[in-house]
Amino acid sequence: MVWVVFLVTALAIVLAGMALARNANVIADRTGLGQVWVGVILLAAVTSLPELVTGSAAVLRGTPELATGSVFGSNMANMALLGLLGLVYTRRRVMQSEAPGMVLTASTAIVMTALASLFIVARLEFSLGWLSIGSVALLAVLLANAFLMRGHGESTAQPDVVPLATVARAEEPPLRVAVGWFAAATVVIIAAGPFLVGSAEEIAELMGVSNTFFGVLGLAMATSLPELSTSVAAVRLGAIDLAVGNLFGSNVANMIILAWLDVIHVEGPLLESIDMSNAVAGMVAVLLMAVGLREMIFRTERRRLPFDPAAAVIVAGYVLGLLLVWSAGGS
């Protein structure tokens, strides 16, 4: 029965997440906010809503490691999605974006994830009330990034990038309909989140694995499927920057969610109290993102290979990362 609850609620969140992303694009287009950066920011925020809801529910239920495992695991899963896109859409050169602002987004995601992992390992003995110093540092990095991005707003807009919602605009629903579906999908995610977390706790106990590992594997994969659907749609339309920006932008959003989880974890500093395997998951995500960032910067040739080597490295690294999390205390 617990598996049925998990699968049904996961499916509900996945479908609602897809509806969120789809109607967010319609809203962005109908309101004239369809530029690349706005689309990237909007998509990243919307597709990260499942992580926010399930993570908050887990913390409030007293299982913070399920929440943090889901956040770090989602960063790993998003990069695995990037690798899969690179392997499937070999002619699109997915990881060779020409937008300079995309490099800034990827760099920010790497810095924030590495910083969070560092504070987990450091185990500082001082804090700001019940808040971790690491959470404050994450917000500081976010503000610095927002300042730096101001100069890249126009330069990132590529003429060949097609916002998702601009295709077949005549077939799009009216703005009020899109807003209604957006609101309904949000309600579904909020309602299903606690049930998903509760069933995940029971499954982790039945399987004999820790909340961290099941968060990295089970919850993270379920909550990352909206990113998959929107990124696949973007790549198929040739909007490479939108697809890649959605994945890296979601990783930045996940670190913001981590800071929020620290705020509602009133028992004490969150980063200093969770298992070290969370830091392992975070550093694996950093390494996978670094591979993607390297491809964006150097735009290496494939040397006549039938597949993208960097994409293969990322997918293999994700599988190896799961084993490392397991070995570091995930079981």
N, C-alpha and C positions, 0 to 999 in steps of 0.2 A: 504493500500500500504506500509506503514511504517513497518508493521509486516512482510510483504513479503521480504522487503529489509533486515530486521534484520535476519530472518530465513535463507535466501539464503546466505548472507555473513557469518553468523555463521557456516552454513554447509560447506561453502568453506574453512573457517579457520580450522574447525575440520578435514576435509579430508586432507587438506594440512599439518596440524600438525601431523597426523598419517603417512603421506608419509615421512615427515621429520624424524620422529623417526625411521621408518622402514629402510630408506636408510642410516641414521646415523649409525645404527647397522651394515649394510653391509659394510660401509666405515671403521668402527672400526675393523671389522673382516678382511677385505681384506688388510688393512694396518698393521695388526698385533697389533692393539691397543685394543684387546678385553678383557683385564683384568677387573676385577670387578670394581675397583675404576675409571678407565678411562671410562668404560661403564656408571657408575653411573653419573659421572660429565658430560659426553657428553649428555646423555639422559636428565638430569636435565636442561642443558642449552638449548637444542633443543626444548624440550616440553614447555619451558617458553617463547619461541619466540612470541607466540600469545599475551601473557600478555605484553611483551615489545612493540610490534607494536601498539596494541590497546591503551595501557596506554600512549604512546608517542603521538598518534593521539589525544587522549582526552585532554591532557595538551595543545597541540598546538592549539586546537580548543577553549580553554578557559574554559574547564570543568574539572579542576583537581580532583574534588571529585569523578567523575566517574572513573578516572584512579586509584586513591588510594583505592576506594572501591573495584575495580576489583582486585587489588593486595592483599589486606587483605582478601577479599572474596575468592580468589584463594587458599590462605593458609588454610582457613577453609574448602573449597571444597576438597582439596587434602587429608586432614585428614578424611573427610567423605568418600572419596574413599577408604582409608585404612580400615576404619571400615566396609564398604560394602564388601571388599575383605575378611576380617576376618569372616564375617557372611556367605558368599557364599562358600568359600573354607575352610570349617571347619577342614579338615584333614591336611591342609598345615601349620597350626600354623603360620600364616602370620606375626604376631607382635612379634614373639619370635626369631628374628634373632640372630645368634651366632657371627656375625662379630663385633669386638670391635669398629672398625672405624664407624660403623653405629650409635652407641651411640654418638660419637663425632659429627657426622653430625646432628643428631636430637637435641643435646644440642645447637649446633650453631644456628640452625633454631629458637629454643625457645628464646635464648638470643637476637638475632637480632630482632625478632618480638616484644618481650617485650620492647626492647630498643626503637624501633620506636614508639610504643604505648605510652611509658613514655614521650617522647619528644612532642607528640601531646598534652598530658594532661598538661605538664609543661608550655607551652606557653612562652618560653624564650624571653626576650626582646632584646637579642643581637644575632648576627649571623656573618657569614663570607661572607660579601657582601650580595648577594641574596641567599646564601646557608645556610641551616639549620645546626646547630651544630650536630644535630642528624644524618644527612647523613654522616658527617665525622666520627662520632662514629661507624656507621654501617660498613664503609669501614675499620676502624681500627680493628673491631672484625673479619672481613673477613680475613684480613692479618694475624692476630694472629691464626686463625683457619687453614689457609694454612700452617703455620709453624708447628703447632701441628700435622697436618695430615701427615707430612713427615715421621714420625715414624710408621705410620700404613699402609703404602702402601702395604707391602707384607702380613701382618698378616690378612688382611681382605679377601684375596683370598681364598675362600672355595673350596675344591676339588669337591664338589657335585654341585657347581653352574654352570649352563650352560648358557653362554652368548647367547642372543637371536639370533644373526646372525650366530652362529656356527651350528645350526640345519639345516640339509639338505643343506649344503654349496654348493653342486653341482648344486642346483636349484637357487642359488643366481645370480643376474645379475652381469655383469662385473663392475669393479670399476668406469670406466668412465660413465656407464649408471646410477649407483647409484648417482654419483656426479651431473649428469645432472638433475635427478629427484629431488634431494635435492635442487638444485638451483631453479628449477621451482616452487617447493612448497614454497620456501622462497619468491619468487616474488608474488605468490598468496596471501600469508599472508600480505605482505606489501601493496599490492593493495587493499585488502578487508578491512583492518583495519579501515581506515577513514570512509568508508560506514557503517561499523558495529557500530562505535562510534556515528556517526550522527543519525542513526536510533534509537540507544539506548537513546539518549538525547530526541528525540521526544516521544518515548514510555514512558519514565519516566514522562514527562510532561503530557501526555494523561492520565496516570494512577494516577497522583497526588502523586507520591512518589519522594523522593529526588534522586539526582544522586548517592549519596553514597549507598543507599539501592539497587538501581537497579544494580549498579556496583557489590555489594556484591552478589546479587542473580543471575541476568541475565548474565552479562558479565563474571563473575567469573566461572559460570557453563559452559558456552560455551568455554572459553579458557582453561578449565581444562580437557576437554574430551580427548585431546592427551595423557595426563598423565594416564587417565583411560585405554585407549587402550593398551599402552605399558606396564603398570603394570599388566593388566589382562594376556597379552601374557607371561610376565615373570613368573607370578605365575603358569600358566598352564604348563610351561616348568620346574618348580621346582626351578627357579632362584629367590628365596625369597629375598635375599639380594639386587638384582638388582631392584626388584619391590619396596621394602620399601625405598631403597636409592634414587630411582627416585622421590618418593613423598616428602621425607624430603629434598632432594637436590633441588627440585623445589622450596620449601619454602625458602631456602637460596637464590636461584636465584631471587625470587620475591622481597626480601629485597634489593638486589643489584639493581634491576629495580627501586625500590622506590627511592634509592639514585640518579639514573640517571634521574628520573622524576623531582627531585629537581633541578638538573643541568639545565634542559631545561625550568623550570618554572622561568623565569627571572623576574617575577613581584615581587618576594620576597621569603622568606623561606617557603617551601611547608608545612613542618610538623606543623608550627605554624599558618597556615592559613586555614587548612581544618577542617571540622566538627568533633566534639568529637565522633560521632558514628563510625568513623574510628578506634579510639582507642578501642572502645568496640569490634569491629570485630577482631582487633589484639589480644586482651586479650582472646577472645573466642578461636582463633586459638592456642594461647599459652597453654591454658588448654587442648585442644584436643591433641596437640602434647605431653604434659606432660603425658597423659594417655598412649599413644603409647610408650613413652620412658620408663615408669614404667614397661610395659610388657616386653620390651627388656631386662631390667636390672634384674627383679625378676623372670621372666618366670613362672608366677603363674599357678597352675593347675586349670582345669575347674570344678572339683568336680562333674563329671558325667553329667554336663549340656550339652544339645544337641547343644549349640552355645557358642561362645566366649563372655563372659560378657563384657570384655573391648571393644570389637568391637561394641556391642550394646550401651554401654555408649557413645562412640564417635559419633555414628549416631544420638542418641537422643540429645547429646550435640550440634550437628550441627543445628538441628531443633530449639532447644531452643535459640541458638546463633542468628539465624535469627530473632526471636521474640525480642531479646534484642536489636539488631541493629535497628529494627523498632521502638521500644519504646524509644530508646536513641536519636531519631531525624531522623530516616530513612524515616519517612512518612511525 
